[in-house]
Each structure stands twice: as C-alpha cells, then as structure tokens.
Amino acid sequence: MASMQEVTLLILAGGRGERFGGSKALYEVRGRPLLSYLVERVSSLSKRLIISVKSDPEIYSKLFPDAEIVVDEHEIYAPIVGLMSSLAEVKTDYVAVLPCDSPLVDPELIILLLRRARGRGGAVPIWEDGRIEPLLAVYKTDDLRKSILDCWNKSDLRVRCAIESMDIVYVSMDEIRGVDPELRSFLNINTQKELELLNELLGDPLPRASTQELP
Ligand SMILES: Nc1nc2c(ncn2[C@@H]2O[C@H](COP(=O)(O)OP(=O)(O)OP(=O)(O)O)[C@@H](O)[C@H]2O)c(=O)[nH]1
C-alpha cells in the first residue's frame, strides 16, 4: 500500500447546500451528522484531517476532536474559497480534497489517486462523458495553492480554473471501478432522493414514526 504519511485529508464543508435546503455537513442521517460517515471512512488514511467550514467552528471541534477546523476568510460561497483558507494549513506534499456530502468515499480510491498523482500536479477522476470530479481528488499541495491564488487574483472562482493550468492526470472510472466497483464514492447528497438512496445503502430502512396503539 502507498504510504499515506504525506497526505492531508481536506474536507470542504462550508457550502450553502442550496439544492438540499440548508447546510449538509451537520444534517442528521440515522442519528449522526452526515459528515461523520465520511470522516469515519477516511480517517484511517491519515492523522492529518482538516475540515473547512464557513462558521460555527466550535460545533465541528466538538464533533470531530481529531480534526483541525479552518474557517473561511471570505464570505463568498465557493469551494475555492474554502481551499484558499485551508490550504494555508496543509503541511504535507499532497492533499486529498473531499466534499462533506459524499458519505461513501472508499479509502482505496484515495490511495489509488495518491499513487496516480505522484510526480504530477494531481489526480482527478473523470467520467466516460468527460465530466470531472475535481472535489474528490488528490493534488500536489504547492501546485494547487499557487494555481488557486492565480485564479483568485483573476477573480475566477471556478475550481476548473485552478486545475486548468496544473499537470493533472485524469483517472478513468474504469480504473476506479477496480477499487470501488459500484462507484459509491461519487454518491453526492444534494437532494432528498439521494438521501433516500443513502439510507438504503446504509442498511435497513429507517424506523417509521411510532404507530403505538392508543389504549
Ligand atoms: N469551506 C467552504 N466549502 C464550500 C464552500 N462552498 C462550497 N463548499 C463545499 O464544496 C463542496 C461542493 O459544494 P457545492 O456543490 O458548490 O455547494 P453545496 O453546498 O454542496 O450545494 P449547492 O449550494 O446546492 O450548490 C461541498 O462539500 C461544499 O460544502 C465555501 O464557500 N467554503
């Protein structure tokens, strides 16, 4: 297995969750915050875990005592804003960027991406139709930091801007299926329907509201 010593896990959790109807990281799924599923799955990979948030750092510190919580320095909502602030705290050569709303990320995927990113600027998953997953990817920290700053200075807040100028290796879903056959890592919770699917994948259906009989 590739050494994970040099990677920091950076979870972006400061989104507005507009489509979902509110912040997702702390949304309770089966009695636990949605973010806790991802943290549980990936934390064995590295002791260095950063959670990038917009506000309420004390709530996150309490729930995730082993993580470093970094609050955005800017009020604008965009993943790149979270990266701007939190990349300053990353001390390792490589950084795995993860979205807080992908609870089924397979740790083996991160290991694969880290291996493929070695000697390059980063490794980003790519779908058959050309869509890419730059927020579930591994990057060379210095390259990403520099590139994001360039885009920020041009007022271009697209993640795509940041990676356009980087030496990225795109990793096909075919290759990824070798470690995550059903590509569950990419289940992203944006709607109630996706939440229902997550519930199904997590196991038994949620208990229904009590139908206790009246005496
Ligand atoms: N720290 C930080 N993270 C962000 C910010 N904006 C988005 N994110 C995170 O980046 C990832 C992708 O976010 P988006 O899909 O752009 O936004 P979202 O909040 O998930 O959902 P929508 O508002 O419906 O687009 C999610 O994990 C978000 O929590 C931000 O301004 N700061």
Ligand as a Chemical Component Dictionary entry (heavy atoms), coordinates in Angstrom:
data_LIG
# 
_chem_comp.id                   LIG 
_chem_comp.type                 NON-POLYMER 
_chem_comp.pdbx_formal_charge   0 
_chem_comp.three_letter_code    LIG 
# 
loop_
_chem_comp_atom.comp_id 
_chem_comp_atom.atom_id 
_chem_comp_atom.alt_atom_id 
_chem_comp_atom.type_symbol 
_chem_comp_atom.charge 
_chem_comp_atom.model_Cartn_x 
_chem_comp_atom.model_Cartn_y 
_chem_comp_atom.model_Cartn_z 
_chem_comp_atom.pdbx_ordinal 
LIG N1  N1  N 0 -15.275 25.892 3.090  1  
LIG C1  C1  C 0 -16.142 26.050 2.098  2  
LIG N2  N2  N 0 -16.660 24.978 1.468  3  
LIG C2  C2  C 0 -17.549 25.192 0.462  4  
LIG C3  C3  C 0 -17.941 26.484 0.061  5  
LIG N3  N3  N 0 -18.832 26.363 -0.966 6  
LIG C4  C4  C 0 -18.989 25.055 -1.192 7  
LIG N4  N4  N 0 -18.229 24.325 -0.327 8  
LIG C5  C5  C 0 -18.133 22.865 -0.254 9  
LIG O1  O1  O 0 -17.696 22.395 -1.512 10 
LIG C6  C6  C 0 -18.389 21.206 -1.892 11 
LIG C7  C7  C 0 -19.138 21.431 -3.201 12 
LIG O2  O2  O 0 -20.069 22.442 -2.969 13 
LIG P1  P1  P 0 -21.174 22.926 -3.996 14 
LIG O3  O3  O 0 -21.720 21.755 -4.749 15 
LIG O4  O4  O 0 -20.637 24.087 -4.748 16 
LIG O5  O5  O 0 -22.275 23.504 -2.998 17 
LIG P2  P2  P 0 -23.192 22.727 -1.986 18 
LIG O6  O6  O 0 -23.227 23.489 -0.700 19 
LIG O7  O7  O 0 -22.796 21.289 -1.857 20 
LIG O8  O8  O 0 -24.621 22.744 -2.676 21 
LIG P3  P3  P 0 -25.406 23.879 -3.502 22 
LIG O9  O9  O 0 -25.446 25.129 -2.653 23 
LIG O10 O10 O 0 -26.759 23.280 -3.695 24 
LIG O11 O11 O 0 -24.633 24.060 -4.792 25 
LIG C8  C8  C 0 -19.303 20.869 -0.717 26 
LIG O12 O12 O 0 -18.619 19.935 0.114  27 
LIG C9  C9  C 0 -19.480 22.190 -0.004 28 
LIG O13 O13 O 0 -19.724 22.046 1.397  29 
LIG C10 C10 C 0 -17.376 27.615 0.760  30 
LIG O14 O14 O 0 -17.653 28.793 0.496  31 
LIG N5  N5  N 0 -16.478 27.324 1.747  32 
# 
loop_
_chem_comp_bond.comp_id 
_chem_comp_bond.atom_id_1 
_chem_comp_bond.atom_id_2 
_chem_comp_bond.value_order 
_chem_comp_bond.pdbx_ordinal 
LIG N1  C1  SING 1  
LIG C1  N2  DOUB 2  
LIG C1  N5  SING 3  
LIG N2  C2  SING 4  
LIG C2  C3  DOUB 5  
LIG C2  N4  SING 6  
LIG C3  N3  SING 7  
LIG C3  C10 SING 8  
LIG N3  C4  DOUB 9  
LIG C4  N4  SING 10 
LIG N4  C5  SING 11 
LIG C5  O1  SING 12 
LIG C5  C9  SING 13 
LIG O1  C6  SING 14 
LIG C6  C7  SING 15 
LIG C6  C8  SING 16 
LIG C7  O2  SING 17 
LIG O2  P1  SING 18 
LIG P1  O3  DOUB 19 
LIG P1  O4  SING 20 
LIG P1  O5  SING 21 
LIG O5  P2  SING 22 
LIG P2  O6  DOUB 23 
LIG P2  O7  SING 24 
LIG P2  O8  SING 25 
LIG O8  P3  SING 26 
LIG P3  O9  DOUB 27 
LIG P3  O10 SING 28 
LIG P3  O11 SING 29 
LIG C8  O12 SING 30 
LIG C8  C9  SING 31 
LIG C9  O13 SING 32 
LIG C10 O14 DOUB 33 
LIG C10 N5  SING 34 
# 
